Amino acid sequence: MKKIKRVHVKPKVAAIFKVVGFILVCLLGIFIYYRIQIHDLKVLGYSEEASNAILFSKNKRNVMEYGENKTLNAAFESEAFKQEYLNNYAKIKYVDHEHLIDNIHRLLKVGYSNNDINIILAHGTDESVREFAKRDRVRYLDDFFSYDFAKLENYDRYVAYSDETGEDELETILHVNLDIDKPDYEYSHVVSKFSLDMLVNKHHNLTEDFAPNDLTTISKEYTDEDDLQCSRLALNAYMELYKAATQEGYSLVINSAYRSYQDQVELTQTYLDAYGQNYVDKYVAKPGFSEHQTGLAFDIGSRNSRVFENSKEFAWMKDNAYKYGFIYRFDERYEDLTEFRKEPWHYRYVGKEIAKYVYEHNNMSLEEYYVLFLEK
Ligand SMILES: [Zn+2]
């Protein structure tokens, strides 16, 4: 008979196993409990990093009461987190700024309320908020920043411009955002990319070598000029417009379209010789600052009338051009924004969507449209 060999575990070792087992079970329990806590926070949209910080700072109950909150999430992710500002974080709307939490602290220290900070953040960039937080508290935030398109970095210019001109807030913002408070031509943004919504005026200029990438010659059916060119996109739209106008008995002609930088140099010289510097300064766009260089602008005439403004074609264009993507560009109502006097003959192709919007909003200027929707 074989002897069954029994392994005897020494009592001491058995006790150690028990203790270790117990500790492991406890640790597992703690771990599971901890993961459940984290899970609760993650369900509310908090990141792993933020959730950990929330648990370790014993803020879970507070956070659960606030619920989902991206600013709180950012605060807990940040090393700058301050317990005393918990309530502020929760009431300040999140914006995607790198130094959001730092900037909030600075603004709170300057004495701004949560509501003020919401206004400041909504109108500023990370950088401009940082700069703004360095100055003493500004008292009249609501005046300018009730408009979405007011920019924090322009605050001082808004104040100066409205003091100087007496313009209301809206007009002030429009003028300053368009840099009209600065000298024409001297202060200008360079526009290098061709697009239907590009803005070219006395503060937005094209480089010498800019030309639309789809230049095409306009057939003599539409113009009496030789070798007149424009953007193919604009021409296609114009052909549609022309067809409709012709069918309804109107007789249009294109007198000018694309003009290169060099063309504008020569044109300026011609006017200079004929009418002098004052005239040129007032009425002729400097090279690079003419919308004609985009290839999207047309000077339209009537074959029935020498003065376009008095023609039935002019009346038709004003009410129909938008259907084909063209806008009436230089109205006397907003000469202060375009900085060009009235030009009844000048139309600009912007595409149907923008043209329709502009037409339906009292034929607003392209400058105003730019400030409302295009400005970055
Ligand atoms: Zn023109």
Residues whose N, C-alpha, C, O or C-beta is under 5 A from the ligand:
A	BS01	ZN	F298 D299 H346
